[in-house]
Amino acid sequence: MATLLRAMRADITTLAVDAIVNAANSSLLGGGGVDGAIHAAAGPALLRECQRLGGCPPGQARMTAAHRLKAKRIIHTVGPVWGGGAKGEAAVLASCYQQSLQLAVTHGLKIIAFPSISTGVYGYPLELAAPVAIRTVREFTAHTDEIDEVIFCCFSDEHFTLYSRLLGDESIGR
């Protein structure tokens, strides 16, 4: 069975899925944007658990419990800071999606929700990041039947419109 990929306009902290992905900073100790929202919604136990992880380098991923969230788990990944595109940002961004999906497969997580990694304070242009995200997820899921659904959780109409357009008919009516 093919993995369903779809865009959704929602607050990622409210989703009852197997895992939400946190666009974290390398300390994993909370920050702004989606990272801060996830930490606030999950509660102080998330911070304590993240402190024990000792951080995470860009392009890699770590997993924690979801604590007070409806999701079962949180996968934390650190995206690249945009530096103009000639510093390997696309490869690091792709690795964020690959490593997150690999953790999901390893732990039997079937429904995963991603924010738009690195497109906030890290400055990665949305119109360049979204195609990398979708392409990477499509390539990964083409080689496994372990993931049932990947949601690109969009916090703005601009993000939702772009992801919906790039996903095309794949996400319509689902």
PyMOL commands that place a pseudoatom at each C-alpha (Angstrom):
pseudoatom trace, name=CA, resn=MET, resi=1, chain=A, elem=C, hetatm=0, pos=[0.000, 0.000, 0.000]
pseudoatom trace, name=CA, resn=ALA, resi=2, chain=A, elem=C, hetatm=0, pos=[1.352, 3.412, -0.954]
pseudoatom trace, name=CA, resn=THR, resi=3, chain=A, elem=C, hetatm=0, pos=[1.959, 6.012, 1.736]
pseudoatom trace, name=CA, resn=LEU, resi=4, chain=A, elem=C, hetatm=0, pos=[-0.555, 8.852, 1.707]
pseudoatom trace, name=CA, resn=LEU, resi=5, chain=A, elem=C, hetatm=0, pos=[1.103, 12.278, 1.626]
pseudoatom trace, name=CA, resn=ARG, resi=6, chain=A, elem=C, hetatm=0, pos=[-1.089, 15.270, 2.378]
pseudoatom trace, name=CA, resn=ALA, resi=7, chain=A, elem=C, hetatm=0, pos=[-1.041, 18.875, 3.470]
pseudoatom trace, name=CA, resn=MET, resi=8, chain=A, elem=C, hetatm=0, pos=[-3.080, 19.997, 6.458]
pseudoatom trace, name=CA, resn=ARG, resi=9, chain=A, elem=C, hetatm=0, pos=[-3.653, 23.476, 7.870]
pseudoatom trace, name=CA, resn=ALA, resi=10, chain=A, elem=C, hetatm=0, pos=[-3.425, 22.894, 11.633]
pseudoatom trace, name=CA, resn=ASP, resi=11, chain=A, elem=C, hetatm=0, pos=[-1.551, 23.438, 14.863]
pseudoatom trace, name=CA, resn=ILE, resi=12, chain=A, elem=C, hetatm=0, pos=[0.860, 20.496, 14.973]
pseudoatom trace, name=CA, resn=THR, resi=13, chain=A, elem=C, hetatm=0, pos=[0.659, 20.373, 18.776]
pseudoatom trace, name=CA, resn=THR, resi=14, chain=A, elem=C, hetatm=0, pos=[-3.015, 19.333, 18.556]
pseudoatom trace, name=CA, resn=LEU, resi=15, chain=A, elem=C, hetatm=0, pos=[-2.634, 16.335, 16.240]
pseudoatom trace, name=CA, resn=ALA, resi=16, chain=A, elem=C, hetatm=0, pos=[-3.418, 12.831, 17.512]
pseudoatom trace, name=CA, resn=VAL, resi=17, chain=A, elem=C, hetatm=0, pos=[-0.878, 10.995, 15.346]
pseudoatom trace, name=CA, resn=ASP, resi=18, chain=A, elem=C, hetatm=0, pos=[1.857, 8.475, 16.050]
pseudoatom trace, name=CA, resn=ALA, resi=19, chain=A, elem=C, hetatm=0, pos=[4.563, 11.142, 15.906]
pseudoatom trace, name=CA, resn=ILE, resi=20, chain=A, elem=C, hetatm=0, pos=[4.925, 14.827, 15.334]
pseudoatom trace, name=CA, resn=VAL, resi=21, chain=A, elem=C, hetatm=0, pos=[8.247, 16.179, 14.187]
pseudoatom trace, name=CA, resn=ASN, resi=22, chain=A, elem=C, hetatm=0, pos=[9.758, 19.126, 16.009]
pseudoatom trace, name=CA, resn=ALA, resi=23, chain=A, elem=C, hetatm=0, pos=[11.876, 21.587, 14.041]
pseudoatom trace, name=CA, resn=ALA, resi=24, chain=A, elem=C, hetatm=0, pos=[14.279, 21.911, 16.957]
pseudoatom trace, name=CA, resn=ASN, resi=25, chain=A, elem=C, hetatm=0, pos=[17.498, 23.747, 17.612]
pseudoatom trace, name=CA, resn=SER, resi=26, chain=A, elem=C, hetatm=0, pos=[20.656, 21.748, 18.310]
pseudoatom trace, name=CA, resn=SER, resi=27, chain=A, elem=C, hetatm=0, pos=[20.285, 22.004, 22.096]
pseudoatom trace, name=CA, resn=LEU, resi=28, chain=A, elem=C, hetatm=0, pos=[16.795, 20.399, 21.938]
pseudoatom trace, name=CA, resn=LEU, resi=29, chain=A, elem=C, hetatm=0, pos=[15.912, 22.625, 24.893]
pseudoatom trace, name=CA, resn=GLY, resi=30, chain=A, elem=C, hetatm=0, pos=[13.167, 24.660, 23.249]
pseudoatom trace, name=CA, resn=GLY, resi=31, chain=A, elem=C, hetatm=0, pos=[13.201, 27.859, 21.284]
pseudoatom trace, name=CA, resn=GLY, resi=32, chain=A, elem=C, hetatm=0, pos=[10.862, 29.893, 19.142]
pseudoatom trace, name=CA, resn=GLY, resi=33, chain=A, elem=C, hetatm=0, pos=[8.301, 28.963, 16.542]
pseudoatom trace, name=CA, resn=VAL, resi=34, chain=A, elem=C, hetatm=0, pos=[7.114, 25.366, 16.372]
pseudoatom trace, name=CA, resn=ASP, resi=35, chain=A, elem=C, hetatm=0, pos=[9.856, 24.271, 18.786]
pseudoatom trace, name=CA, resn=GLY, resi=36, chain=A, elem=C, hetatm=0, pos=[8.634, 26.633, 21.487]
pseudoatom trace, name=CA, resn=ALA, resi=37, chain=A, elem=C, hetatm=0, pos=[5.003, 25.721, 20.848]
pseudoatom trace, name=CA, resn=ILE, resi=38, chain=A, elem=C, hetatm=0, pos=[5.740, 21.998, 21.153]
pseudoatom trace, name=CA, resn=HIS, resi=39, chain=A, elem=C, hetatm=0, pos=[7.707, 22.468, 24.377]
pseudoatom trace, name=CA, resn=ALA, resi=40, chain=A, elem=C, hetatm=0, pos=[4.964, 24.664, 25.853]
pseudoatom trace, name=CA, resn=ALA, resi=41, chain=A, elem=C, hetatm=0, pos=[2.186, 22.229, 24.940]
pseudoatom trace, name=CA, resn=ALA, resi=42, chain=A, elem=C, hetatm=0, pos=[4.088, 19.098, 26.005]
pseudoatom trace, name=CA, resn=GLY, resi=43, chain=A, elem=C, hetatm=0, pos=[5.002, 20.537, 29.400]
pseudoatom trace, name=CA, resn=PRO, resi=44, chain=A, elem=C, hetatm=0, pos=[8.158, 20.634, 31.530]
pseudoatom trace, name=CA, resn=ALA, resi=45, chain=A, elem=C, hetatm=0, pos=[8.755, 16.876, 31.408]
pseudoatom trace, name=CA, resn=LEU, resi=46, chain=A, elem=C, hetatm=0, pos=[9.730, 17.270, 27.739]
pseudoatom trace, name=CA, resn=LEU, resi=47, chain=A, elem=C, hetatm=0, pos=[12.488, 19.700, 28.654]
pseudoatom trace, name=CA, resn=ARG, resi=48, chain=A, elem=C, hetatm=0, pos=[13.815, 17.295, 31.295]
pseudoatom trace, name=CA, resn=GLU, resi=49, chain=A, elem=C, hetatm=0, pos=[13.836, 14.428, 28.799]
pseudoatom trace, name=CA, resn=CYS, resi=50, chain=A, elem=C, hetatm=0, pos=[15.552, 16.556, 26.145]
pseudoatom trace, name=CA, resn=GLN, resi=51, chain=A, elem=C, hetatm=0, pos=[18.243, 17.616, 28.634]
pseudoatom trace, name=CA, resn=ARG, resi=52, chain=A, elem=C, hetatm=0, pos=[19.217, 13.948, 28.977]
pseudoatom trace, name=CA, resn=LEU, resi=53, chain=A, elem=C, hetatm=0, pos=[19.651, 13.603, 25.198]
pseudoatom trace, name=CA, resn=GLY, resi=54, chain=A, elem=C, hetatm=0, pos=[22.595, 16.001, 25.047]
pseudoatom trace, name=CA, resn=GLY, resi=55, chain=A, elem=C, hetatm=0, pos=[21.544, 17.804, 21.892]
pseudoatom trace, name=CA, resn=CYS, resi=56, chain=A, elem=C, hetatm=0, pos=[21.330, 16.865, 18.241]
pseudoatom trace, name=CA, resn=PRO, resi=57, chain=A, elem=C, hetatm=0, pos=[23.452, 17.921, 15.241]
pseudoatom trace, name=CA, resn=PRO, resi=58, chain=A, elem=C, hetatm=0, pos=[21.839, 19.371, 12.105]
pseudoatom trace, name=CA, resn=GLY, resi=59, chain=A, elem=C, hetatm=0, pos=[20.422, 16.729, 9.790]
pseudoatom trace, name=CA, resn=GLN, resi=60, chain=A, elem=C, hetatm=0, pos=[19.937, 14.157, 12.533]
pseudoatom trace, name=CA, resn=ALA, resi=61, chain=A, elem=C, hetatm=0, pos=[16.926, 13.241, 14.670]
pseudoatom trace, name=CA, resn=ARG, resi=62, chain=A, elem=C, hetatm=0, pos=[16.128, 12.149, 18.226]
pseudoatom trace, name=CA, resn=MET, resi=63, chain=A, elem=C, hetatm=0, pos=[12.919, 10.814, 19.754]
pseudoatom trace, name=CA, resn=THR, resi=64, chain=A, elem=C, hetatm=0, pos=[11.129, 11.526, 23.017]
pseudoatom trace, name=CA, resn=ALA, resi=65, chain=A, elem=C, hetatm=0, pos=[7.791, 10.797, 24.607]
pseudoatom trace, name=CA, resn=ALA, resi=66, chain=A, elem=C, hetatm=0, pos=[5.047, 13.268, 23.721]
pseudoatom trace, name=CA, resn=HIS, resi=67, chain=A, elem=C, hetatm=0, pos=[4.133, 13.967, 27.347]
pseudoatom trace, name=CA, resn=ARG, resi=68, chain=A, elem=C, hetatm=0, pos=[0.963, 16.129, 27.377]
pseudoatom trace, name=CA, resn=LEU, resi=69, chain=A, elem=C, hetatm=0, pos=[0.463, 16.097, 23.587]
pseudoatom trace, name=CA, resn=LYS, resi=70, chain=A, elem=C, hetatm=0, pos=[-2.109, 13.927, 21.790]
pseudoatom trace, name=CA, resn=ALA, resi=71, chain=A, elem=C, hetatm=0, pos=[0.647, 12.433, 19.627]
pseudoatom trace, name=CA, resn=LYS, resi=72, chain=A, elem=C, hetatm=0, pos=[2.391, 9.299, 20.874]
pseudoatom trace, name=CA, resn=ARG, resi=73, chain=A, elem=C, hetatm=0, pos=[5.953, 10.500, 20.269]
pseudoatom trace, name=CA, resn=ILE, resi=74, chain=A, elem=C, hetatm=0, pos=[7.963, 13.572, 19.282]
pseudoatom trace, name=CA, resn=ILE, resi=75, chain=A, elem=C, hetatm=0, pos=[10.772, 13.273, 16.765]
pseudoatom trace, name=CA, resn=HIS, resi=76, chain=A, elem=C, hetatm=0, pos=[13.156, 16.217, 17.101]
pseudoatom trace, name=CA, resn=THR, resi=77, chain=A, elem=C, hetatm=0, pos=[15.276, 17.175, 14.110]
pseudoatom trace, name=CA, resn=VAL, resi=78, chain=A, elem=C, hetatm=0, pos=[17.607, 20.096, 13.528]
pseudoatom trace, name=CA, resn=GLY, resi=79, chain=A, elem=C, hetatm=0, pos=[17.379, 21.740, 10.147]
pseudoatom trace, name=CA, resn=PRO, resi=80, chain=A, elem=C, hetatm=0, pos=[19.967, 23.853, 8.409]
pseudoatom trace, name=CA, resn=VAL, resi=81, chain=A, elem=C, hetatm=0, pos=[20.287, 27.594, 8.837]
pseudoatom trace, name=CA, resn=TRP, resi=82, chain=A, elem=C, hetatm=0, pos=[19.861, 29.136, 5.383]
pseudoatom trace, name=CA, resn=GLY, resi=83, chain=A, elem=C, hetatm=0, pos=[23.126, 30.543, 4.101]
pseudoatom trace, name=CA, resn=GLY, resi=84, chain=A, elem=C, hetatm=0, pos=[22.226, 31.162, 0.481]
pseudoatom trace, name=CA, resn=GLY, resi=85, chain=A, elem=C, hetatm=0, pos=[21.977, 27.573, -0.721]
pseudoatom trace, name=CA, resn=ALA, resi=86, chain=A, elem=C, hetatm=0, pos=[25.615, 26.856, -1.508]
pseudoatom trace, name=CA, resn=LYS, resi=87, chain=A, elem=C, hetatm=0, pos=[26.508, 25.418, 1.899]
pseudoatom trace, name=CA, resn=GLY, resi=88, chain=A, elem=C, hetatm=0, pos=[24.808, 22.039, 1.593]
pseudoatom trace, name=CA, resn=GLU, resi=89, chain=A, elem=C, hetatm=0, pos=[21.525, 23.194, 3.105]
pseudoatom trace, name=CA, resn=ALA, resi=90, chain=A, elem=C, hetatm=0, pos=[19.375, 21.016, 0.813]
pseudoatom trace, name=CA, resn=ALA, resi=91, chain=A, elem=C, hetatm=0, pos=[21.278, 17.862, 1.783]
pseudoatom trace, name=CA, resn=VAL, resi=92, chain=A, elem=C, hetatm=0, pos=[20.981, 18.658, 5.504]
pseudoatom trace, name=CA, resn=LEU, resi=93, chain=A, elem=C, hetatm=0, pos=[17.266, 19.411, 5.106]
pseudoatom trace, name=CA, resn=ALA, resi=94, chain=A, elem=C, hetatm=0, pos=[16.696, 16.156, 3.217]
pseudoatom trace, name=CA, resn=SER, resi=95, chain=A, elem=C, hetatm=0, pos=[18.553, 14.302, 5.958]
pseudoatom trace, name=CA, resn=CYS, resi=96, chain=A, elem=C, hetatm=0, pos=[16.161, 15.757, 8.558]
pseudoatom trace, name=CA, resn=TYR, resi=97, chain=A, elem=C, hetatm=0, pos=[13.234, 14.135, 6.772]
pseudoatom trace, name=CA, resn=GLN, resi=98, chain=A, elem=C, hetatm=0, pos=[15.088, 10.862, 6.114]
pseudoatom trace, name=CA, resn=GLN, resi=99, chain=A, elem=C, hetatm=0, pos=[16.349, 10.496, 9.680]
pseudoatom trace, name=CA, resn=SER, resi=100, chain=A, elem=C, hetatm=0, pos=[12.927, 11.342, 11.128]
pseudoatom trace, name=CA, resn=LEU, resi=101, chain=A, elem=C, hetatm=0, pos=[11.203, 8.780, 8.916]
pseudoatom trace, name=CA, resn=GLN, resi=102, chain=A, elem=C, hetatm=0, pos=[13.823, 6.169, 9.748]
pseudoatom trace, name=CA, resn=LEU, resi=103, chain=A, elem=C, hetatm=0, pos=[13.169, 6.681, 13.471]
pseudoatom trace, name=CA, resn=ALA, resi=104, chain=A, elem=C, hetatm=0, pos=[9.450, 6.309, 12.787]
pseudoatom trace, name=CA, resn=VAL, resi=105, chain=A, elem=C, hetatm=0, pos=[10.002, 3.023, 10.940]
pseudoatom trace, name=CA, resn=THR, resi=106, chain=A, elem=C, hetatm=0, pos=[12.349, 1.710, 13.640]
pseudoatom trace, name=CA, resn=HIS, resi=107, chain=A, elem=C, hetatm=0, pos=[9.726, 2.401, 16.310]
pseudoatom trace, name=CA, resn=GLY, resi=108, chain=A, elem=C, hetatm=0, pos=[6.679, 1.230, 14.349]
pseudoatom trace, name=CA, resn=LEU, resi=109, chain=A, elem=C, hetatm=0, pos=[5.137, 4.686, 13.995]
pseudoatom trace, name=CA, resn=LYS, resi=110, chain=A, elem=C, hetatm=0, pos=[2.741, 4.774, 11.047]
pseudoatom trace, name=CA, resn=ILE, resi=111, chain=A, elem=C, hetatm=0, pos=[1.337, 8.322, 10.893]
pseudoatom trace, name=CA, resn=ILE, resi=112, chain=A, elem=C, hetatm=0, pos=[3.868, 11.175, 11.014]
pseudoatom trace, name=CA, resn=ALA, resi=113, chain=A, elem=C, hetatm=0, pos=[3.268, 14.934, 10.907]
pseudoatom trace, name=CA, resn=PHE, resi=114, chain=A, elem=C, hetatm=0, pos=[6.036, 17.296, 9.811]
pseudoatom trace, name=CA, resn=PRO, resi=115, chain=A, elem=C, hetatm=0, pos=[6.191, 21.067, 10.132]
pseudoatom trace, name=CA, resn=SER, resi=116, chain=A, elem=C, hetatm=0, pos=[8.013, 23.013, 7.433]
pseudoatom trace, name=CA, resn=ILE, resi=117, chain=A, elem=C, hetatm=0, pos=[11.528, 22.481, 8.791]
pseudoatom trace, name=CA, resn=SER, resi=118, chain=A, elem=C, hetatm=0, pos=[13.951, 25.450, 8.704]
pseudoatom trace, name=CA, resn=THR, resi=119, chain=A, elem=C, hetatm=0, pos=[11.505, 27.872, 7.056]
pseudoatom trace, name=CA, resn=GLY, resi=120, chain=A, elem=C, hetatm=0, pos=[10.976, 29.982, 10.164]
pseudoatom trace, name=CA, resn=VAL, resi=121, chain=A, elem=C, hetatm=0, pos=[13.773, 31.633, 12.100]
pseudoatom trace, name=CA, resn=TYR, resi=122, chain=A, elem=C, hetatm=0, pos=[16.380, 29.538, 10.208]
pseudoatom trace, name=CA, resn=GLY, resi=123, chain=A, elem=C, hetatm=0, pos=[15.431, 31.459, 7.045]
pseudoatom trace, name=CA, resn=TYR, resi=124, chain=A, elem=C, hetatm=0, pos=[15.197, 28.638, 4.479]
pseudoatom trace, name=CA, resn=PRO, resi=125, chain=A, elem=C, hetatm=0, pos=[12.941, 29.967, 1.700]
pseudoatom trace, name=CA, resn=LEU, resi=126, chain=A, elem=C, hetatm=0, pos=[9.644, 28.089, 1.738]
pseudoatom trace, name=CA, resn=GLU, resi=127, chain=A, elem=C, hetatm=0, pos=[9.523, 27.769, -2.049]
pseudoatom trace, name=CA, resn=LEU, resi=128, chain=A, elem=C, hetatm=0, pos=[12.878, 25.943, -1.947]
pseudoatom trace, name=CA, resn=ALA, resi=129, chain=A, elem=C, hetatm=0, pos=[12.320, 23.908, 1.228]
pseudoatom trace, name=CA, resn=ALA, resi=130, chain=A, elem=C, hetatm=0, pos=[8.899, 22.457, 0.377]
pseudoatom trace, name=CA, resn=PRO, resi=131, chain=A, elem=C, hetatm=0, pos=[10.048, 20.632, -2.784]
pseudoatom trace, name=CA, resn=VAL, resi=132, chain=A, elem=C, hetatm=0, pos=[13.009, 19.135, -0.878]
pseudoatom trace, name=CA, resn=ALA, resi=133, chain=A, elem=C, hetatm=0, pos=[10.641, 17.950, 1.863]
pseudoatom trace, name=CA, resn=ILE, resi=134, chain=A, elem=C, hetatm=0, pos=[8.128, 16.372, -0.503]
pseudoatom trace, name=CA, resn=ARG, resi=135, chain=A, elem=C, hetatm=0, pos=[10.746, 14.793, -2.775]
pseudoatom trace, name=CA, resn=THR, resi=136, chain=A, elem=C, hetatm=0, pos=[12.628, 13.308, 0.182]
pseudoatom trace, name=CA, resn=VAL, resi=137, chain=A, elem=C, hetatm=0, pos=[9.485, 11.879, 1.775]
pseudoatom trace, name=CA, resn=ARG, resi=138, chain=A, elem=C, hetatm=0, pos=[8.326, 10.427, -1.554]
pseudoatom trace, name=CA, resn=GLU, resi=139, chain=A, elem=C, hetatm=0, pos=[11.702, 8.798, -2.160]
pseudoatom trace, name=CA, resn=PHE, resi=140, chain=A, elem=C, hetatm=0, pos=[11.851, 7.344, 1.361]
pseudoatom trace, name=CA, resn=THR, resi=141, chain=A, elem=C, hetatm=0, pos=[8.306, 6.004, 1.372]
pseudoatom trace, name=CA, resn=ALA, resi=142, chain=A, elem=C, hetatm=0, pos=[8.687, 4.491, -2.105]
pseudoatom trace, name=CA, resn=HIS, resi=143, chain=A, elem=C, hetatm=0, pos=[10.986, 1.902, -0.515]
pseudoatom trace, name=CA, resn=THR, resi=144, chain=A, elem=C, hetatm=0, pos=[8.931, 0.970, 2.535]
pseudoatom trace, name=CA, resn=ASP, resi=145, chain=A, elem=C, hetatm=0, pos=[5.363, 0.080, 3.409]
pseudoatom trace, name=CA, resn=GLU, resi=146, chain=A, elem=C, hetatm=0, pos=[5.995, 0.835, 7.082]
pseudoatom trace, name=CA, resn=ILE, resi=147, chain=A, elem=C, hetatm=0, pos=[4.594, 4.385, 6.969]
pseudoatom trace, name=CA, resn=ASP, resi=148, chain=A, elem=C, hetatm=0, pos=[0.856, 4.767, 6.289]
pseudoatom trace, name=CA, resn=GLU, resi=149, chain=A, elem=C, hetatm=0, pos=[0.589, 8.558, 6.168]
pseudoatom trace, name=CA, resn=VAL, resi=150, chain=A, elem=C, hetatm=0, pos=[2.787, 11.643, 6.178]
pseudoatom trace, name=CA, resn=ILE, resi=151, chain=A, elem=C, hetatm=0, pos=[1.136, 14.953, 6.962]
pseudoatom trace, name=CA, resn=PHE, resi=152, chain=A, elem=C, hetatm=0, pos=[2.802, 18.220, 6.032]
pseudoatom trace, name=CA, resn=CYS, resi=153, chain=A, elem=C, hetatm=0, pos=[1.308, 20.312, 8.821]
pseudoatom trace, name=CA, resn=CYS, resi=154, chain=A, elem=C, hetatm=0, pos=[1.087, 23.909, 7.681]
pseudoatom trace, name=CA, resn=PHE, resi=155, chain=A, elem=C, hetatm=0, pos=[0.748, 26.815, 10.095]
pseudoatom trace, name=CA, resn=SER, resi=156, chain=A, elem=C, hetatm=0, pos=[-0.155, 29.416, 7.470]
pseudoatom trace, name=CA, resn=ASP, resi=157, chain=A, elem=C, hetatm=0, pos=[-2.317, 29.651, 4.382]
pseudoatom trace, name=CA, resn=GLU, resi=158, chain=A, elem=C, hetatm=0, pos=[0.827, 30.346, 2.339]
pseudoatom trace, name=CA, resn=HIS, resi=159, chain=A, elem=C, hetatm=0, pos=[2.429, 27.089, 3.481]
pseudoatom trace, name=CA, resn=PHE, resi=160, chain=A, elem=C, hetatm=0, pos=[-0.790, 25.117, 2.963]
pseudoatom trace, name=CA, resn=THR, resi=161, chain=A, elem=C, hetatm=0, pos=[-1.324, 26.498, -0.537]
pseudoatom trace, name=CA, resn=LEU, resi=162, chain=A, elem=C, hetatm=0, pos=[2.217, 25.683, -1.626]
pseudoatom trace, name=CA, resn=TYR, resi=163, chain=A, elem=C, hetatm=0, pos=[2.308, 22.168, -0.142]
pseudoatom trace, name=CA, resn=SER, resi=164, chain=A, elem=C, hetatm=0, pos=[-1.150, 21.393, -1.575]
pseudoatom trace, name=CA, resn=ARG, resi=165, chain=A, elem=C, hetatm=0, pos=[-0.087, 22.556, -5.019]
pseudoatom trace, name=CA, resn=LEU, resi=166, chain=A, elem=C, hetatm=0, pos=[3.162, 20.560, -4.924]
pseudoatom trace, name=CA, resn=LEU, resi=167, chain=A, elem=C, hetatm=0, pos=[1.388, 17.437, -3.720]
pseudoatom trace, name=CA, resn=GLY, resi=168, chain=A, elem=C, hetatm=0, pos=[-1.251, 17.807, -6.449]
pseudoatom trace, name=CA, resn=ASP, resi=169, chain=A, elem=C, hetatm=0, pos=[-3.915, 15.120, -6.759]
pseudoatom trace, name=CA, resn=GLU, resi=170, chain=A, elem=C, hetatm=0, pos=[-2.072, 12.950, -4.245]
pseudoatom trace, name=CA, resn=SER, resi=171, chain=A, elem=C, hetatm=0, pos=[-3.611, 14.801, -1.299]
pseudoatom trace, name=CA, resn=ILE, resi=172, chain=A, elem=C, hetatm=0, pos=[-7.012, 15.801, -2.691]
pseudoatom trace, name=CA, resn=GLY, resi=173, chain=A, elem=C, hetatm=0, pos=[-10.076, 14.357, -1.024]
pseudoatom trace, name=CA, resn=ARG, resi=174, chain=A, elem=C, hetatm=0, pos=[-8.233, 12.516, 1.703]
for i in range(1, 174): cmd.bond("trace and resi %d" % i, "trace and resi %d" % (i + 1))
show_as sticks, trace
zoom trace
